[in-house]
Amino acid sequence: MLTPAREQAAVEALMVASRAFVGLAARSLADLDADVTLPQFRTLVVLASRGPQRSVDISNELGVAPSTGQRMCDRLVRKGLVDRSRSASDRRVVKVRLSAAGRDLVEKVLNRRRVELSRIVAATPDLWQPLVTEALAAFAAATGEVPEQEWWLGYSAS
């Protein structure tokens, strides 16, 4: 069990790290001069990792109101980054999926992010002990994120 002081130190370290990761994500997206916000990009990542979804499912994943999720999907359809299709088994169900342009954008942004993270890791090699890597993987798993290699396979099949 963590002491209150160790818990506070862990939370503070995660707060700073999360700001760094958001900044890295924003720069990776901005470098491509894409007209996509971070929440819209997160929607694309949800589709990449989970395959075609109903807009209400995307809203739940992002923790936003269904109307907000619907508007976000509408914007991404207009930008050509996602496509809508009706379910063959139930015509009432409409799902959105990544378009080729959406897959390309996700891939480019993640490749830029990977390059930047590789640079940071190379500049701080002594910090990356197995326990650090395991702790980060456990943190990601606790948030519901799946390892990247797992969802890349999923979205290439969709």
C-alpha positions as a Markdown table, in Angstrom:
| # | Residue | x | y | z |
|---|---|---|---|---|
| 1 | Met | 0.0 | 0.0 | 0.0 |
| 2 | Leu | 1.2 | 3.5 | -0.8 |
| 3 | Thr | 1.8 | 6.0 | 1.9 |
| 4 | Pro | -0.1 | 9.3 | 1.3 |
| 5 | Ala | 3.2 | 11.1 | 0.4 |
| 6 | Arg | 4.1 | 8.4 | -2.2 |
| 7 | Glu | 0.6 | 8.5 | -3.6 |
| 8 | Gln | 0.8 | 12.2 | -3.9 |
| 9 | Ala | 4.2 | 12.1 | -5.6 |
| 10 | Ala | 2.9 | 9.5 | -8.0 |
| 11 | Val | -0.1 | 11.5 | -8.9 |
| 12 | Glu | 2.0 | 14.7 | -9.4 |
| 13 | Ala | 4.4 | 12.8 | -11.6 |
| 14 | Leu | 1.5 | 11.4 | -13.7 |
| 15 | Met | 0.0 | 14.9 | -14.0 |
| 16 | Val | 3.2 | 16.3 | -15.4 |
| 17 | Ala | 3.7 | 13.3 | -17.7 |
| 18 | Ser | 0.1 | 13.6 | -18.9 |
| 19 | Arg | 0.7 | 17.2 | -19.9 |
| 20 | Ala | 3.8 | 16.2 | -21.7 |
| 21 | Phe | 1.9 | 13.4 | -23.6 |
| 22 | Val | -0.9 | 15.8 | -24.5 |
| 23 | Gly | 1.6 | 18.3 | -25.8 |
| 24 | Leu | 3.4 | 15.6 | -27.8 |
| 25 | Ala | 0.1 | 14.5 | -29.3 |
| 26 | Ala | -0.9 | 18.1 | -30.2 |
| 27 | Arg | 2.5 | 18.7 | -31.8 |
| 28 | Ser | 2.3 | 15.5 | -33.8 |
| 29 | Leu | -1.1 | 16.5 | -35.1 |
| 30 | Ala | -0.2 | 20.1 | -35.7 |
| 31 | Asp | 2.9 | 19.2 | -37.6 |
| 32 | Leu | 0.7 | 17.6 | -40.3 |
| 33 | Asp | -1.3 | 20.8 | -40.6 |
| 34 | Ala | -4.4 | 18.6 | -40.3 |
| 35 | Asp | -7.7 | 20.4 | -39.5 |
| 36 | Val | -8.4 | 17.9 | -36.7 |
| 37 | Thr | -8.8 | 18.7 | -33.0 |
| 38 | Leu | -7.4 | 16.4 | -30.3 |
| 39 | Pro | -10.9 | 15.1 | -29.4 |
| 40 | Gln | -11.5 | 14.4 | -33.1 |
| 41 | Phe | -8.2 | 12.6 | -33.3 |
| 42 | Arg | -9.1 | 10.6 | -30.2 |
| 43 | Thr | -12.3 | 9.5 | -32.0 |
| 44 | Leu | -10.1 | 8.3 | -34.9 |
| 45 | Val | -7.9 | 6.4 | -32.5 |
| 46 | Val | -11.0 | 4.8 | -31.0 |
| 47 | Leu | -12.1 | 3.7 | -34.4 |
| 48 | Ala | -8.6 | 2.4 | -35.2 |
| 49 | Ser | -8.5 | 0.4 | -32.0 |
| 50 | Arg | -12.0 | -0.9 | -31.9 |
| 51 | Gly | -13.2 | -1.0 | -35.5 |
| 52 | Pro | -16.5 | 0.4 | -36.7 |
| 53 | Gln | -18.7 | 1.9 | -33.9 |
| 54 | Arg | -22.0 | 3.5 | -33.4 |
| 55 | Ser | -21.7 | 7.2 | -32.5 |
| 56 | Val | -23.2 | 6.5 | -29.1 |
| 57 | Asp | -20.4 | 3.9 | -28.5 |
| 58 | Ile | -17.8 | 6.5 | -29.4 |
| 59 | Ser | -19.5 | 9.0 | -27.1 |
| 60 | Asn | -19.4 | 6.5 | -24.2 |
| 61 | Glu | -15.7 | 5.8 | -24.9 |
| 62 | Leu | -14.8 | 9.5 | -24.9 |
| 63 | Gly | -17.1 | 10.3 | -22.0 |
| 64 | Val | -19.1 | 12.9 | -23.8 |
| 65 | Ala | -22.9 | 13.4 | -24.4 |
| 66 | Pro | -24.3 | 11.4 | -27.3 |
| 67 | Ser | -25.1 | 14.6 | -29.2 |
| 68 | Thr | -21.5 | 15.7 | -28.8 |
| 69 | Gly | -20.3 | 12.4 | -30.2 |
| 70 | Gln | -22.7 | 12.6 | -33.1 |
| 71 | Arg | -21.6 | 16.1 | -34.0 |
| 72 | Met | -17.9 | 15.0 | -33.8 |
| 73 | Cys | -18.7 | 12.1 | -36.2 |
| 74 | Asp | -20.6 | 14.5 | -38.5 |
| 75 | Arg | -17.5 | 16.7 | -38.7 |
| 76 | Leu | -15.2 | 13.8 | -39.4 |
| 77 | Val | -17.5 | 12.5 | -42.1 |
| 78 | Arg | -17.4 | 16.0 | -43.7 |
| 79 | Lys | -13.6 | 16.0 | -43.5 |
| 80 | Gly | -13.5 | 12.6 | -45.2 |
| 81 | Leu | -11.8 | 10.9 | -42.3 |
| 82 | Val | -14.7 | 8.5 | -41.4 |
| 83 | Asp | -17.4 | 6.9 | -43.4 |
| 84 | Arg | -20.9 | 5.9 | -42.3 |
| 85 | Ser | -22.6 | 2.6 | -43.1 |
| 86 | Arg | -25.7 | 0.8 | -42.2 |
| 87 | Ser | -25.5 | -2.7 | -40.6 |
| 88 | Ala | -26.5 | -5.5 | -42.9 |
| 89 | Ser | -28.3 | -7.3 | -40.1 |
| 90 | Asp | -30.2 | -4.3 | -38.7 |
| 91 | Arg | -30.7 | -1.4 | -41.1 |
| 92 | Arg | -31.5 | 0.9 | -38.1 |
| 93 | Val | -27.9 | 0.6 | -36.9 |
| 94 | Val | -25.5 | 3.1 | -38.4 |
| 95 | Lys | -21.8 | 2.7 | -37.7 |
| 96 | Val | -18.8 | 4.9 | -38.5 |
| 97 | Arg | -15.5 | 3.5 | -39.6 |
| 98 | Leu | -12.2 | 5.0 | -40.6 |
| 99 | Ser | -11.9 | 6.0 | -44.2 |
| 100 | Ala | -8.6 | 5.5 | -46.0 |
| 101 | Ala | -7.7 | 9.1 | -45.3 |
| 102 | Gly | -8.5 | 8.6 | -41.6 |
| 103 | Arg | -6.3 | 5.5 | -41.4 |
| 104 | Asp | -3.5 | 7.5 | -43.1 |
| 105 | Leu | -3.8 | 10.4 | -40.7 |
| 106 | Val | -3.8 | 8.1 | -37.6 |
| 107 | Glu | -0.7 | 6.3 | -39.0 |
| 108 | Lys | 1.1 | 9.5 | -39.8 |
| 109 | Val | 0.4 | 11.1 | -36.4 |
| 110 | Leu | 1.4 | 7.9 | -34.5 |
| 111 | Asn | 4.6 | 7.6 | -36.5 |
| 112 | Arg | 5.5 | 11.2 | -35.7 |
| 113 | Arg | 4.8 | 10.5 | -32.0 |
| 114 | Arg | 6.9 | 7.3 | -32.1 |
| 115 | Val | 9.8 | 9.2 | -33.6 |
| 116 | Glu | 9.6 | 11.9 | -30.9 |
| 117 | Leu | 9.3 | 9.3 | -28.1 |
| 118 | Ser | 12.2 | 7.3 | -29.5 |
| 119 | Arg | 14.3 | 10.5 | -29.4 |
| 120 | Ile | 13.3 | 11.1 | -25.8 |
| 121 | Val | 14.1 | 7.5 | -24.8 |
| 122 | Ala | 17.4 | 7.7 | -26.6 |
| 123 | Ala | 18.3 | 10.9 | -24.7 |
| 124 | Thr | 17.4 | 9.3 | -21.3 |
| 125 | Pro | 18.6 | 5.6 | -21.6 |
| 126 | Asp | 19.3 | 5.0 | -18.0 |
| 127 | Leu | 15.7 | 5.8 | -16.9 |
| 128 | Trp | 14.2 | 2.9 | -18.9 |
| 129 | Gln | 14.6 | 0.1 | -16.5 |
| 130 | Pro | 12.2 | -2.9 | -16.9 |
| 131 | Leu | 10.2 | -1.8 | -13.9 |
| 132 | Val | 9.5 | 1.6 | -15.4 |
| 133 | Thr | 8.3 | 0.0 | -18.7 |
| 134 | Glu | 6.2 | -2.5 | -16.8 |
| 135 | Ala | 4.6 | 0.3 | -14.7 |
| 136 | Leu | 3.7 | 2.3 | -17.7 |
| 137 | Ala | 2.2 | -0.8 | -19.4 |
| 138 | Ala | 0.2 | -1.5 | -16.2 |
| 139 | Phe | -1.0 | 2.1 | -16.1 |
| 140 | Ala | -2.1 | 1.9 | -19.7 |
| 141 | Ala | -3.9 | -1.4 | -19.1 |
| 142 | Ala | -5.7 | 0.1 | -16.0 |
| 143 | Thr | -7.1 | 2.9 | -18.2 |
| 144 | Gly | -8.4 | 0.3 | -20.7 |
| 145 | Glu | -5.8 | 1.0 | -23.4 |
| 146 | Val | -4.6 | -2.0 | -25.3 |
| 147 | Pro | -1.0 | -2.3 | -26.6 |
| 148 | Glu | -0.6 | -0.6 | -29.9 |
| 149 | Gln | 0.4 | -3.7 | -31.8 |
| 150 | Glu | -2.9 | -5.3 | -30.9 |
| 151 | Trp | -5.1 | -2.5 | -32.2 |
| 152 | Trp | -3.1 | -1.8 | -35.3 |
| 153 | Leu | -4.0 | -5.4 | -36.3 |
| 154 | Gly | -7.6 | -4.8 | -35.6 |
| 155 | Tyr | -8.0 | -1.6 | -37.6 |
| 156 | Ser | -6.2 | -3.0 | -40.6 |
| 157 | Ala | -8.8 | -5.7 | -40.7 |
| 158 | Ser | -11.7 | -3.2 | -40.5 |
